[in-house]
Amino acid sequence: MNLTPASLAPQAPAQTRKVDKTSLLSWQANKYSAPMAYQGRRVGVRTDAGELVLSDLETGQAIPRHVISQDKGTVIRNKDHYPD
C-alpha cells in the first residue's frame, strides 16, 4: 500500500448529482438517499468497490456510503438520513 500524501487525499467525485426534495438522488436507474441537509443541493458521486460514495462538494466531507443495487427502479435508503 502506497501512503504518499496524494494517496491519503480525498478523491474527487467522478460526477455530481442533485438531491431532490425527498432527499433522494438518481444513480444507474435507482434512487439513493442523502441526508436531509442536502435537499436541493448537488453532491459528489463516485463508485468504490461496489459502493456509491457521496461527498459534500463544498467541504469534501464524505456522506455515508450505499451498496450499489444491481436491481433497477429500486429506492435505497439509509435510515440515518431521515429524522424520526
C-alpha positions, 0 to 999 in steps of 0.5 A: 500500500502506497501512503504518499500524501496524494494517496491519503487525499480525498478523491474527487467525485467522478460526477455530481448529482442533485438531491431532490426534495425527498432527499433522494438522488438518481444513480444507474436507474435507482434512487439513493438517499442523502441526508436531509441537509442536502435537499436541493443541493448537488453532491459528489458521486463516485463508485468504490468497490461496489459502493456509491460514495457521496461527498459534500462538494463544498467541504469534501466531507464524505456522506455515508456510503450505499451498496450499489443495487444491481436491481433497477427502479429500486429506492435505497435508503439509509435510515440515518438520513431521515429524522424520526 
